[in-house]
Amino acid sequence: QFLKQLGIHPNWQFVDVYGMEPELLSMVPRPVCAVLLLFPITEKYETFRTEEEERIKAKGQDVKSSVYFMKQTINNACGTIGLIHAIANNRDKMNFETNSSLKKFLEDSLSMTPEERAKYLETYEAIRVTHESSAHEGQTEAPSIDEKVDLHFIALVNVGGHLYELDGRKPFPINHGETSDDSFLEDAIEVCKKFMERDPEELRFNAIALSAA
């Protein structure tokens, strides 16, 4: 529904990933071109995030220039930004309608920096009005812009044979190593499992796959 509102033909769909075991992953329609992970922002996670950032700044990492990444400046827009990250990095696979608001946003913002893309989204009504309904469709009511939310969405995508974690709260994409179209769902779920292992007491994790319809 949300993809349709943004002017994308329904040859891709968001489907719930019901579990991380092989038999449950086998139920997800293939190919999968992105995974969105919903997870709680806890103290453990924030500590990890700071350490990860310092480690990458010290050691460096390889990020392809073709990765589309944007910062998050709008409160509670992580679902929308996760969705943009998922679509933007698979735009060659999507069929956009001619008047698609998302297609125009991506075309306009391709040459921008991650910060400029965030600013542009702040002014881009056509996407902001559909804000958050994607991520919470059929599950929970979307929070208001000002509400303090401790749940957060990130996107996992395959760009040029590498698995990237895209999180608008982070300063840059995170390269999680090599992947392929065939192994992408399993590789992305391995990254999701690491989030869960860092916070074993937490139950609020939810994965959604962008799958072929």
C-alpha positions as CSV (number, residue, x, y, z in Angstrom):
1,Q,0.0,0.0,0.0
2,F,2.7,2.5,1.0
3,L,4.8,1.7,-2.0
4,K,1.8,2.3,-4.2
5,Q,1.2,5.7,-2.6
6,L,4.8,6.6,-3.5
7,G,4.2,5.6,-7.1
8,I,6.0,2.2,-7.2
9,H,4.5,-0.6,-9.3
10,P,3.7,-3.6,-7.0
11,N,6.3,-6.0,-8.4
12,W,8.0,-5.7,-4.9
13,Q,6.3,-6.0,-1.5
14,F,7.2,-5.8,2.1
15,V,6.8,-9.1,3.9
16,D,7.2,-10.1,7.6
17,V,10.1,-12.3,8.5
18,Y,8.6,-14.6,11.1
19,G,11.8,-16.0,12.5
20,M,15.5,-16.4,11.9
21,E,15.6,-20.2,11.4
22,P,16.2,-21.6,7.9
23,E,12.7,-23.1,7.6
24,L,11.0,-19.7,8.4
25,L,13.4,-17.8,6.1
26,S,12.5,-20.3,3.3
27,M,8.9,-18.9,3.5
28,V,10.1,-15.4,2.4
29,P,9.5,-14.9,-1.3
30,R,12.8,-14.5,-3.3
31,P,14.6,-12.5,-4.5
32,V,14.9,-10.2,-1.5
33,C,16.6,-6.8,-2.2
34,A,16.5,-5.2,1.3
35,V,15.7,-6.0,4.9
36,L,14.4,-3.5,7.4
37,L,15.2,-4.2,11.1
38,L,13.1,-2.6,13.9
39,F,15.0,-2.7,17.2
40,P,15.1,-1.0,20.6
41,I,17.6,1.8,21.3
42,T,19.0,0.7,24.7
43,E,22.0,1.8,26.7
44,K,23.9,-1.4,25.5
45,Y,23.2,-0.5,21.9
46,E,24.3,3.2,22.3
47,T,27.6,2.0,23.9
48,F,28.1,-0.3,21.1
49,R,27.3,2.4,18.5
50,T,29.8,4.8,19.9
51,E,32.6,2.1,20.0
52,E,31.7,1.0,16.5
53,E,32.0,4.5,15.2
54,E,35.3,5.1,16.9
55,R,36.7,1.8,15.6
56,I,35.7,2.5,12.0
57,K,37.0,6.1,12.1
58,A,40.4,4.7,13.3
59,K,40.6,1.7,10.9
60,G,38.6,3.0,8.0
61,Q,36.2,0.9,5.8
62,D,35.5,0.5,2.1
63,V,32.1,2.1,1.1
64,K,31.3,2.2,-2.6
65,S,30.4,5.7,-3.9
66,S,27.2,4.2,-5.4
67,V,25.7,3.6,-1.9
68,Y,22.8,6.0,-1.4
69,F,22.9,7.2,2.2
70,M,21.0,9.9,4.1
71,K,21.1,11.3,7.6
72,Q,18.0,11.5,9.8
73,T,17.0,14.9,11.0
74,I,13.3,14.4,11.4
75,N,12.3,12.8,14.7
76,N,10.6,9.4,14.3
77,A,11.1,9.3,10.6
78,C,13.4,6.3,10.8
79,G,10.8,4.1,9.1
80,T,10.5,6.5,6.2
81,I,14.3,6.8,5.9
82,G,14.7,3.1,6.1
83,L,12.3,2.7,3.3
84,I,14.1,5.4,1.2
85,H,17.4,3.6,1.8
86,A,15.8,0.3,0.8
87,I,14.3,1.7,-2.5
88,A,17.2,4.1,-3.4
89,N,19.8,1.3,-3.3
90,N,17.6,-0.9,-5.5
91,R,16.2,1.8,-7.8
92,D,17.4,-0.1,-10.9
93,K,15.0,-2.9,-9.9
94,M,11.9,-0.8,-9.2
95,N,9.3,0.2,-11.7
96,F,8.3,3.8,-10.8
97,E,5.2,5.5,-12.2
98,T,6.0,8.6,-14.2
99,N,4.6,11.0,-11.5
100,S,6.1,9.0,-8.6
101,S,7.0,11.4,-5.7
102,L,9.7,9.0,-4.5
103,K,11.3,8.8,-8.0
104,K,11.5,12.6,-8.2
105,F,13.0,12.8,-4.7
106,L,15.7,10.2,-5.6
107,E,16.5,11.9,-8.9
108,D,16.7,15.3,-7.2
109,S,18.8,14.1,-4.3
110,L,21.3,11.7,-6.1
111,S,24.0,14.3,-6.3
112,M,23.5,15.6,-2.7
113,T,25.4,14.8,0.4
114,P,23.8,12.7,3.2
115,E,23.1,15.9,5.1
116,E,21.6,17.7,2.1
117,R,19.3,14.8,1.5
118,A,18.0,15.0,5.1
119,K,17.3,18.7,4.7
120,Y,15.6,18.1,1.4
121,L,13.3,15.5,3.0
122,E,12.3,18.0,5.6
123,T,10.8,20.2,2.9
124,Y,9.4,17.3,0.8
125,E,5.7,17.1,1.7
126,A,4.7,14.3,-0.7
127,I,6.9,11.8,1.2
128,R,6.5,13.3,4.7
129,V,2.7,13.0,4.7
130,T,3.0,9.2,4.2
131,H,5.5,9.4,7.1
132,E,5.9,6.2,9.1
133,S,2.8,4.4,7.8
134,S,5.0,1.9,5.9
135,A,6.9,0.6,8.8
136,H,3.9,0.2,11.1
137,E,1.4,-0.9,8.6
138,G,-1.1,-3.2,10.2
139,Q,0.9,-3.4,13.4
140,T,1.0,-0.3,15.6
141,E,-0.1,3.2,15.3
142,A,2.7,5.5,14.1
143,P,4.1,7.8,16.8
144,S,3.6,11.5,16.5
145,I,6.6,13.6,15.5
146,D,7.4,14.8,19.0
147,E,6.9,11.6,20.9
148,K,10.1,10.1,22.3
149,V,10.5,6.8,20.7
150,D,13.0,4.1,21.7
151,L,12.4,1.9,18.7
152,H,14.4,2.5,15.5
153,F,14.6,1.2,11.9
154,I,17.6,0.5,9.8
155,A,17.9,-0.8,6.3
156,L,20.2,-3.6,5.1
157,V,21.0,-3.6,1.4
158,N,23.3,-5.3,-1.1
159,V,25.3,-2.7,-3.2
160,G,27.9,-4.1,-5.5
161,G,28.2,-7.4,-3.7
162,H,28.6,-5.9,-0.2
163,L,26.1,-5.8,2.6
164,Y,25.6,-2.3,4.0
165,E,23.8,-1.2,7.1
166,L,22.2,2.2,6.6
167,D,21.1,4.1,9.7
168,G,20.4,7.8,9.5
169,R,21.6,8.2,13.1
170,K,25.1,7.0,12.2
171,P,27.7,9.2,10.4
172,F,28.2,6.7,7.5
173,P,27.0,3.4,6.1
174,I,28.5,0.3,7.8
175,N,30.0,-2.3,5.5
176,H,29.3,-5.8,6.9
177,G,31.3,-7.7,4.2
178,E,30.5,-9.6,1.0
179,T,27.1,-10.9,0.0
180,S,25.3,-12.0,-3.2
181,D,21.8,-11.8,-4.5
182,D,21.3,-15.5,-3.6
183,S,22.7,-15.3,0.0
184,F,21.5,-11.8,0.8
185,L,18.6,-12.6,3.1
186,E,20.6,-15.1,5.1
187,D,23.5,-12.7,5.4
188,A,21.3,-9.8,6.4
189,I,19.6,-12.0,9.1
190,E,23.1,-12.8,10.5
191,V,23.6,-9.0,11.0
192,C,20.1,-8.8,12.6
193,K,21.1,-11.7,15.0
194,K,24.1,-9.7,16.2
195,F,21.7,-6.9,17.2
196,M,19.7,-9.4,19.2
197,E,22.7,-11.0,20.8
198,R,23.9,-7.6,22.1
199,D,20.6,-7.2,23.9
200,P,19.5,-10.7,25.0
201,E,16.9,-9.5,27.4
202,E,15.1,-7.5,24.7
203,L,12.2,-8.9,22.7
204,R,11.3,-5.9,20.6
205,F,13.0,-7.0,17.3
206,N,11.1,-7.2,14.0
207,A,12.5,-7.8,10.5
208,I,10.7,-7.0,7.2
209,A,12.0,-8.1,3.8
210,L,11.5,-6.2,0.5
211,S,10.7,-9.2,-1.7
212,A,9.6,-9.9,-5.2
213,A,5.8,-10.0,-5.4
